[in-house]
Amino acid sequence: MPAHSRPESAPALSLRERQVLAHIAAGLSHKQVARRMGISVHTVSTYLRRIRNKRSAPTVAHLIRLSLTENCGPR
């Protein structure tokens, strides 16, 4: 399976989830992501929880790797 593909059974990430993922992978804190996106820190945490539920990404390192495979470059 190519590194950029996801299993067919895995739900797709929403645009906002991919944006949060890209910011986290770029090294921003939850607070910095919230400011850039105009959302609350709680909402950032909610998006990350949803991402982790959709994909196996228990750590920040896993999130960074996921951002590469999901093609979540900086926006």
Residue pairs with C-beta under 8 A, 6 or more apart in sequence:
1 7
3 68
3 69
4 69
4 71
5 69
6 12
6 55
6 69
6 70
10 54
10 55
11 54
13 21
13 51
13 54
13 55
13 70
13 72
16 37
16 47
17 47
17 50
17 51
17 54
18 70
18 72
19 37
19 72
19 75
20 33
20 37
20 44
20 47
20 48
20 51
21 48
21 51
21 63
21 66
21 67
21 70
21 72
22 67
22 72
22 73
22 74
22 75
23 32
23 33
23 36
23 37
23 74
24 33
24 48
24 60
24 63
24 64
24 67
25 63
25 64
25 67
25 68
25 72
26 74
28 36
30 41
30 44
30 45
30 48
31 41
33 44
34 40
34 41
34 43
34 44
37 44
48 63
51 57
51 63
51 66
52 58
55 66
56 62
57 63
57 65
57 66
66 72
